[in-house]
Amino acid sequence: MTNQSQDVRRGRAELRAARRESRGLYWFVGLFSFFVNLLMLTGPLYMLQVYDRVLGSRSVETLIALSVLVLFLFSMMGLLDYARGRIMGRVAARFQARLDRRVFDAVIRKSAIAPDANSATGLRDLESVQRLMSSPVLMSLFDIPWTPFFLAGIWIFHPWLGTLAIVGGAVLILITVLNQRMTSEPLQEANRSVVQAEQMAEQIRTESEMVQAMGMRDAAFGRWQEMRSKALRGQIAASDLGGTFTTSTRAFRLFLQSAMLGVGAFLVLRGELTPGAMIAGSILMGRALAPVEQAITQWPMVQRAKRGWESLEELLSAVPPEAPKTPLPRPAARLDVQRMTVAPPGETQPSLRGISFSVQPGQAVGVIGPSGAGKSSLARALTGVWRPAGGSIRLDGAALDQYEPAMLGRHVGYLPQRVQLFDGTITENIARLADEPDAAQVVAAAKMADAHEMILKLPQGYDTRVTAASARLSGGQMQRIGLARAMYGDPVILVLDEPNSNLDNEGNAAVNAAIKRFKAQERSVLVMAHRPAAIQECDQILMLDGGLVRAFGPKDEVLKQVVQNHEQIAKARGGGGVQ
Ligand SMILES: Nc1ncnc2c1ncn2[C@@H]1O[C@H](COP(=O)(O)OP(=O)(O)OP(=O)(O)O)[C@@H](O)[C@H]1O
């Protein structure tokens, strides 16, 4: 427990600092709340005056004067109430705007290091806190501190009435506490199931083609429905429980108001209270307990925001803000990897162990090895996506984490094994979603990737829109656009993970031509490959197997060694067969 509270301390401090930024405005809201609550006395005082003065004196003038005054006071109250609502709306928006970027970055970074529930729901958590901050429930939290004063006011009318109101208030507060205790867990469970069901639906939608083609629709629906029913069951259980509290609170408050009238009437009969005080006391109690009832009714929202806050504390603590980095000059294409060990996110078993090799400007290195050898892991480590658990990767002498991530992305062009495009035009995709894509560079990159002609043949050329779910492009076309995207922005190193898995001869030739041009410009290329065609332009070969380097050196030597090994193995097998 202590450990856990220490773990989240950093994130908590960060969230509180963001909340504190609007401290001045909270004082305003507090001040407005004071006046709003003070003006709430208008109703009871009016009652008191009407019953005890106007009805007694039968003076119409007094009634009119009082009514005009009441109209003015209620208008003021409405105005102040509206103003504090507007202020809180802005406070909430400011809080969210301040943290949007930070949480967004943390979600992305956490997903790459160790994905968990916090990284999946980070942005939604922030929204839940923002929603609470701008909701009327928060206003009721500002009003609740005034409840004791209203109760004290009732006490002044008559101690019996005061006692009744305090006991009633205590019962309501007890219900609130019970509500919090009992609904917290089921609500959390229900929300978890809802998120899971949504994620599953999203995955099915993204993979709709495969689901359809493989006749998985019924099975996928079954899976989704199972999660959905669990979520629904949870939601029903939570809302039943919450509903019990909400309705019992409302019924109890209404009863309490009548009980006040009853006791008041009894005291009037005994001559201990005026009829005006009887009505005023009842109204006052309604006002005193309204915020408590409001808080109970909207409790799920409070719970959700509380959980969101806690989950954000954990997320921000796990991913501290990145310290500003001194901008480094454009690096030379020199890469030096020393005894590097890398484990996939959330895994303890490394997929690369003690890897060492170096790449000089103007060189292309082919990374080969069987499936699961660690080629893609190396690509992810070289692009800074996966951080080495041990050892180092240096680009022109500087460790990768010394570069600003955005700058590193610009220096190291990356073509992942599975190309995924974003919703947007082809130009926007090649320009990596830049606000103002550099058209000349987009076309140059597309030409280098042999994608230019193909793009021109699309209905709107470079302005053809694609979506992440259906890019309306063939595998090879996607790969060429991915390649153009990797080459956009003048990178010094290219990391190509299986660049030609979907390419025809022409595409292959384009990749090789691009590699050749990169080499000629003193830049370097790493090509992860299964097929020999992809390593045609490579000077060096790095052979991986089971996460270890099996061989590294000039292409011919390594390939010769591979061939010799194969022959030896074949011979040994052949011999074994004869025996
Ligand atoms: N995201 C991941 N989470 C957990 N383990 C992973 C992840 N990615 C890769 N691995 C594991 O790391 C090892 C190396 O995988 P990697 O994808 O680097 O191999 P590869 O050489 O690129 O294979 P292929 O040629 O089939 O693409 C494998 O054992 C794989 O199971």
The ligand as an SDF file (V2000), in Angstrom:
LIG
                    3D

 31 33  0  0  0  0  0  0  0  0999 V2000
    4.9110   -7.5260  -29.5220 N   0  0  0  0  0  0  0  0  0  0  0  0
    5.4780   -8.6490  -29.0820 C   0  0  0  0  0  0  0  0  0  0  0  0
    5.1430   -9.1550  -27.8930 N   0  0  0  0  0  0  0  0  0  0  0  0
    5.7000  -10.2730  -27.4390 C   0  0  0  0  0  0  0  0  0  0  0  0
    6.6280  -10.9800  -28.1010 N   0  0  0  0  0  0  0  0  0  0  0  0
    6.9990  -10.5470  -29.2930 C   0  0  0  0  0  0  0  0  0  0  0  0
    6.4580   -9.3520  -29.8510 C   0  0  0  0  0  0  0  0  0  0  0  0
    7.0260   -9.1660  -31.0440 N   0  0  0  0  0  0  0  0  0  0  0  0
    7.9000  -10.1740  -31.2210 C   0  0  0  0  0  0  0  0  0  0  0  0
    7.8880  -11.0020  -30.1700 N   0  0  0  0  0  0  0  0  0  0  0  0
    8.7070  -12.2160  -30.0000 C   0  0  0  0  0  0  0  0  0  0  0  0
   10.0510  -11.8790  -30.2580 O   0  0  0  0  0  0  0  0  0  0  0  0
   10.6790  -12.8820  -31.0420 C   0  0  0  0  0  0  0  0  0  0  0  0
   11.2920  -12.2600  -32.2900 C   0  0  0  0  0  0  0  0  0  0  0  0
   10.2540  -11.7670  -33.1090 O   0  0  0  0  0  0  0  0  0  0  0  0
   10.5200  -10.8500  -34.3600 P   0  0  0  0  0  0  0  0  0  0  0  0
    9.2020  -10.3440  -34.8290 O   0  0  0  0  0  0  0  0  0  0  0  0
   11.5620   -9.8760  -34.0250 O   0  0  0  0  0  0  0  0  0  0  0  0
   11.0940  -11.9340  -35.3730 O   0  0  0  0  0  0  0  0  0  0  0  0
   11.3910  -11.7980  -36.9240 P   0  0  0  0  0  0  0  0  0  0  0  0
   12.7670  -12.2850  -37.1250 O   0  0  0  0  0  0  0  0  0  0  0  0
   11.0720  -10.4350  -37.4000 O   0  0  0  0  0  0  0  0  0  0  0  0
   10.3680  -12.8330  -37.5160 O   0  0  0  0  0  0  0  0  0  0  0  0
    9.6360  -12.8030  -38.9650 P   0  0  0  0  0  0  0  0  0  0  0  0
   10.6810  -13.0920  -39.9810 O   0  0  0  0  0  0  0  0  0  0  0  0
    8.6410  -13.9150  -38.8550 O   0  0  0  0  0  0  0  0  0  0  0  0
    9.0220  -11.4600  -39.1020 O   0  0  0  0  0  0  0  0  0  0  0  0
    9.6330  -13.9300  -31.3560 C   0  0  0  0  0  0  0  0  0  0  0  0
    9.8790  -15.0330  -30.5090 O   0  0  0  0  0  0  0  0  0  0  0  0
    8.3240  -13.2660  -31.0120 C   0  0  0  0  0  0  0  0  0  0  0  0
    7.4750  -14.2000  -30.4120 O   0  0  0  0  0  0  0  0  0  0  0  0
  1  2  1  0
  2  3  1  0
  2  7  2  0
  3  4  2  0
  4  5  1  0
  5  6  2  0
  6  7  1  0
  6 10  1  0
  7  8  1  0
  8  9  2  0
  9 10  1  0
 10 11  1  0
 11 12  1  0
 11 30  1  0
 12 13  1  0
 13 14  1  0
 13 28  1  0
 14 15  1  0
 15 16  1  0
 16 17  2  0
 16 18  1  0
 16 19  1  0
 19 20  1  0
 20 21  2  0
 20 22  1  0
 20 23  1  0
 23 24  1  0
 24 25  2  0
 24 26  1  0
 24 27  1  0
 28 29  1  0
 28 30  1  0
 30 31  1  0
M  END
$$$$
